[in-house]
Amino acid sequence: MTKQAAPAKASALPQRKSLNDIIKESNNKEAEALKAKIDDLRKQRNDFILEAKSYRRKLEYKEAEYAAISKFLESTNSSKESREMGQLKRLKNRLEFKLSTEARMSLQDERDIVRKIDEIDLQLKKVGKVIHLSRKVEFVKGDLETFKNKLIEADKKIADLDIQLDDLYRSLRRVLKIDTSRAKPAAKPKRQQGPSAPEINMEDIAIIKTKGKTKEIKEETKVE
């Protein structure tokens, strides 16, 4: 049994040259200058992209913080808490003044005053938390506005750099005489067609006709 010859290996496709290779081979000073500008703008663009990502992360964090604080404050009355804060502070000052100035005080009375002061301190912490959050939510709202503006500014700079880079690439292709007009347009997708009718050859037609005649003859015979 003879061995079949192995199919010849397909010849390797020629590798496409990179833009840097084309510029080096051209030894064109204008092209080198354009490429240097492109590299500089691309670096700026990458920096602005990183900056935009950072502002976007900060914005997401501040939005979550603002939502959490707002939800907590909705369940409380900050104005009522502020009034209560003042009342508690005045009461604490009176008790402390009494504790420090009244000479004739029993040990039990002194302990009761100290206990009341401790209770007031706990209430002040609770009320102070609400007041602190009421003030903090305004700062968070300001941070949100700042980060939104910074993000819009960064995105605008990226868009401006994209326009500049497009212009520079067009100039570079013109200087290097790179023709992009010959690029083949993308092939349009073929329209889907319905299922094709089954093919019938001439022999099939002849058989069908013969069967038809035979049937007609049989029917005529029955009639007679």
C-alpha positions, 0 to 999 in steps of 0.5 A: 500500500503506497503512502500518500504524500503529506500535504504541503504546509501553508505558507506563513502569512506576512506579518503586518508592520506596527506603526512604530516600525513604519515610522522608523523605516520612513526616517521621516522627522515630521512623522516622528514628531507627530508620534511623540505628540501622540504618545504624550497625549495618550499618557495624559489620557490614561492619567485622566482615565485613572482620575475619573475612575478614582472620582467614580469610586469616591462618588459611589462611596459618598452616595451610599453614605448619604443614603444611610445617614438620610435613612437614619435621620428620617426616623428621628426629629433633629430639631427636637433633638437639638432642643433636648440637647440644650435642656440636658446641658442646662440640667447637667450644669445645675446638678454639677453646680449644686454638687460643687457648692452645696456643703451640707449634702448627705452621701446619699444625695451626692450619689443620686446627683452623680447618678443623674449626671451619668444618665444625662451624659448617656442621653447627651451622647445619643442626642449628640449622635443625631445632631452630629449626623445632621451636620455631617449629611450636609458635608456629604452632600457637598462632597457629592457635588464636588466629585460629580463636577470633578468626574464631568471635568475628567470625562470632558478632558478625555473626550477632548484628547480623543478628538486631538488624537484622531487629528494627529493620527490622520496627519500621521497617516497622511505624512506616511502616505498610508492609504486607508481608503482600500479597506474592505467594508464589512460584509453585510449579513445575508438575509435569511430566506425561507426553506427552499422548495424541494428540487424535482428532476425531469425523471421525477416529472415523467414518473408523475405524469405516467402515474397520472395517465394510469390513474385516468385510464383506470377511472375510465375503465370503471365508468364503462 
